[in-house]
C-alpha cells in the first residue's frame, strides 16, 4: 500500500483545518453577528468621540481603518492564540498530536481560514462605517494599500501562530490573557489615532505588532495628510522581516512547546 | 431557618463563587494588573485622541476629566452587565451548574445579585486605580476633598441596581440562544455608545440620543462628573440642577427595574417551558 507524500499530507491538513473556518463564515450566524458587531461598535464609538471634538474628516478614516484591522486582531487573539486551549478543552488537541501530520500545518490551515473569515467581517465594517459616516479614501493609493494589507495580514497571522504555541502552556488564564491583550494593543498600535502621536519609543515598541506599521502605511496611502511615523518603504521592509521572523519563531516555539507539553502531560489536560 | 436567612446564605455563597470564578485563575497581583490594564489603556487611547486634536492646548483638563471619568466608571457596566450576562451563559454551558442553582432553596434573584456583586467588586478596584493614576498623570481637576460623595454614592447605588437588573434580564434572554458567547459584550458596547460615557449624547443622531436619555446610565454619568469635578464639569444637561438629574436617575432606574423584571419573568417562563435551563450548549 502506497503512503501519501509528506507534502500532500501537509497540504491536505491545511485544507482540512481551514475548511471549518471557511464554512463558519456563514453557517454560524451567532458568530457572524459578534465578529462583525463587536469591532463595528468600538469603531462607531470612537468616530463619535472625534465628532464631539470637531476633528477633521480624515480622522474618521483613521478610526474606520483601525476598526477594519481590529477585526483581524480579534480573530488572531481569540481564534488563533487561544485556539489550542479550546481544542484541548474539547479533546481535539490530543487527536491533533496523534494524527500523522504536523501542528504547523494545522495552525497554517487555521490562519488561512481565519484570515478569510476576518476579511468578510472587515469588509462589512469598512463598508458600513464608511457609508454611515461619509468617509472617503484616495483612489490612487488603494492598490498599493491592498498590497501592504496582504503583507500585514501575513505577518499578523505568523505572529498568531507564535502566540498559539505560547498559549499551549496556559490553563484558565488563557481566556483572561487574551482579553487583557485587547485595549493595550489598540493603544500601542494606534488603532484610533496616528501612531506617531505616541512618540518614537512607545510607537517603536508597538511596531512589534505588525498591525502598527501596516496600519500606518495604509493610512498614509489612502488618507493623505496622515502624520508619518516612518517612511512607507521602511514600514513595508519591516513587515516583510516580521513575516519571516514570526514564521521561523513560531515553528521553533511550536516544536519546543509541543515537546514540553508532551513531557508535562499538558496536551490532554482538561482546563475548563 | 428563616426565609431571609436562607436568601442571605444563597446570596453570600453566590458572591463568593462569583469572586472565585473571576479571580482565582491567577495571583492577586496579576489579577489587579489585569483588572486595570484594559480600562487604563482605554482611557489613554481617548487621552491621545483628544491631545491629537487639541494639540495640547492649555485648559484641556475639563474635557480630559470628562473622558477619563466616563471610562473609569464604565468598568462597573462592563463587569456588571457583560460579566454577569456572560456569567449566566457560562454557568449553564461551561460549568453546567445553572440547573443546580435554579433548583436550590435560594431564590434565583439572590444568586444573580450575588454573582453581579462579585463582578462589581472587580470593577471598584479598576475604577479607583484608573481615576487615581489619570488624575495624577494628567493633572485632572479632581480634588478628593471637594468631591460630592453623597451625590456620587447615591447616584452610583441607583445606577448599579439598574445595571444588575438589566444584566439579569439580558442574561436570561441570552439563555434562549444555544450560542450567545460575546453577546454580553455587544450589549455593553451598545450601552457604551448611547450612554454618554465618552462623548455627550447630543452628538448622536436624534433617535439614539432619545433612547440614551431614557436610560439611567446617562444621568449616572452626569452625576459622576458633577460630583467629581464640581463647577469644572462639562455638562450634558446644563439646564438641569443636581437634584433634577438625580430625580431623573431615580425615575429611569425604577422604570428600568420594572421593565427588566418583566423581561426576566417572560424569559424565565420561556426557558423553563423550552427546557433551556439545563440545555447542553456544546461549550
Interface residues (C-beta under 8 A of the other chain):
Chain A: X28 X30 X31 X33 X34 X37 X38 X41 X42 X44 X45 X46 X48 X49 X50 X51 X52 X53 X54 X55 X59 X171 X172 X173 X176 X177 X179 X180 X182 X183 X184 X186 X187 X191 X192 X193 X194 X197 X198 X272
Chain B: X25 X26 X34 X37 X38 X39 X41 X42 X44 X45 X46 X48 X49 X50 X51 X52 X53 X54 X67 X94 X177 X178 X179 X180 X181 X182 X183 X185 X186 X189 X190 X192 X193 X198 X199 X200 X203 X204 X283
